[in-house]
Amino acid sequence: MSQLSFTEVSLVYPPRDRQSAPHLVLDRIDLSVSTGEFVVVIGRSGSGKTSLLNLAAGFQAPTEGSVTLDGKIMERPGAERAVVFQDDALYPWLDARDNVAFPLKLRSVGERDRRARADELLDLVGLATAGNRRIWELSGGMRQRVGIARALAAKPRFLLLDEPLGALDALTRSRMQTFLLEVWAKSHAGALLITHSIDEALVLATRIVVLSSNPGRLAADIKSSFAAEILAGAPATEVRASPAFKRMHDGLTGLIHTDTPEEFAA
Ligand SMILES: Nc1ncnc2c1ncn2[C@@H]1O[C@H](COP(=O)(O)OP(=O)(O)OP(=O)(O)O)[C@@H](O)[C@H]1O
């Protein structure tokens, strides 16, 4: 088992100009994600969700505290942590297979092995017949699946997902949630996903982390079992309609919108 950990992590952005002050965005965050967990971070706009993910990816370093992978400080990106963005950022001049295989090419994996791994991943994401198709021939949902397959190519221990389904229409988005859950379960990776959607958090997460705003602090860290129900075969529509789901949804909505989230959490 691997563990990605934030220990007493604070992040301060420098002042934008002479008139403004330094901006404390994240304040003493303690958070761990293990392989086999799907942790979803929710919080109001500006609460620091993307900053948190950027720290996990090693795109930036904390001002205080440490981000570690199995105890080793991580201040740079690495193949063991793959990032998926909302904007799929695929290479339009390559077909779907070569997009998926690209990280392997960078690691000098031979062509035959690259192709075999890319085809295996395209199959995993339900695009077995789309390997030769160009990116512009694919729908938004298909493109995002290619992006997820590409993220899995180098067998990362952690998937870091920044609103990956945010640009999709509602129906495609809810189908992609179930799909993402299944792909994650098969990958045995840990997942850290940020979203604005409480509904999405409840469908995907094994744990939901709530960030309060200004500065971003850990307001709650809650276990959730709806994802396990969906993975066990319960239709997502039925899970969503259950009283327990609605109760959690209302509780999280209150937690995010209250000005004193710590009181709610207590
Ligand atoms: N590079 C930067 N330099 C200065 N300030 C920044 C930088 N990046 C983000 N910020 C500020 O930090 C705060 C948190 O931003 P961040 O994008 O992490 O929040 P978020 O919760 O992901 O927001 P959203 O949900 O709107 O995407 C915001 O006030 C933002 O303006």
The ligand as a Tripos MOL2 file, in Angstrom:
@<TRIPOS>MOLECULE
LIG
   31    33     1     0     0
SMALL
NO_CHARGES

@<TRIPOS>ATOM
      1 N1         -0.7500   31.2770   -8.7470 N.pl3     1 LIG1
      2 C1         -1.5220   31.9970   -7.9400 C.ar      1 LIG1
      3 N2         -1.0790   33.1900   -7.4600 N.ar      1 LIG1
      4 C2         -1.8380   33.9260   -6.6270 C.ar      1 LIG1
      5 N3         -3.0690   33.5530   -6.1850 N.ar      1 LIG1
      6 C3         -3.5580   32.3870   -6.6350 C.ar      1 LIG1
      7 C4         -2.8200   31.5490   -7.5350 C.ar      1 LIG1
      8 N4         -3.5610   30.4520   -7.7940 N.ar      1 LIG1
      9 C5         -4.7140   30.5920   -7.0920 C.ar      1 LIG1
     10 N5         -4.7080   31.7480   -6.4010 N.ar      1 LIG1
     11 C6         -5.7680   32.2080   -5.4910 C.3       1 LIG1
     12 O1         -5.8940   31.2410   -4.4600 O.3       1 LIG1
     13 C7         -7.2570   31.0340   -4.1100 C.3       1 LIG1
     14 C8         -7.5790   29.5590   -4.2550 C.3       1 LIG1
     15 O2         -7.5200   29.1970   -5.6210 O.3       1 LIG1
     16 P1         -7.8010   27.7070   -6.1100 P.3       1 LIG1
     17 O3         -7.8580   27.7430   -7.6030 O.co2     1 LIG1
     18 O4         -6.8630   26.7780   -5.4810 O.co2     1 LIG1
     19 O5         -9.2740   27.4650   -5.5120 O.3       1 LIG1
     20 P2        -10.4270   26.4750   -5.9810 P.3       1 LIG1
     21 O6        -11.1240   26.0520   -4.7410 O.co2     1 LIG1
     22 O7         -9.8680   25.4090   -6.8480 O.co2     1 LIG1
     23 O8        -11.3380   27.4370   -6.8380 O.3       1 LIG1
     24 P3        -12.3720   27.0470   -8.0010 P.3       1 LIG1
     25 O9        -13.3460   26.1150   -7.3830 O.co2     1 LIG1
     26 O10       -12.9920   28.3720   -8.3580 O.co2     1 LIG1
     27 O11       -11.5870   26.4590   -9.1210 O.co2     1 LIG1
     28 C9         -8.0600   31.9470   -5.0150 C.3       1 LIG1
     29 O12        -8.3600   33.1020   -4.2850 O.3       1 LIG1
     30 C10        -7.1410   32.2460   -6.1550 C.3       1 LIG1
     31 O13        -7.4040   33.5170   -6.7010 O.3       1 LIG1
@<TRIPOS>BOND
     1     1     2 1
     2     2     3 ar
     3     2     7 ar
     4     3     4 ar
     5     4     5 ar
     6     5     6 ar
     7     6     7 ar
     8     6    10 ar
     9     7     8 ar
    10     8     9 ar
    11     9    10 ar
    12    10    11 1
    13    11    12 1
    14    11    30 1
    15    12    13 1
    16    13    14 1
    17    13    28 1
    18    14    15 1
    19    15    16 1
    20    16    17 2
    21    16    18 1
    22    16    19 1
    23    19    20 1
    24    20    21 2
    25    20    22 1
    26    20    23 1
    27    23    24 1
    28    24    25 2
    29    24    26 1
    30    24    27 1
    31    28    29 1
    32    28    30 1
    33    30    31 1
@<TRIPOS>SUBSTRUCTURE
     1 LIG1         1 GROUP 0 **** ****
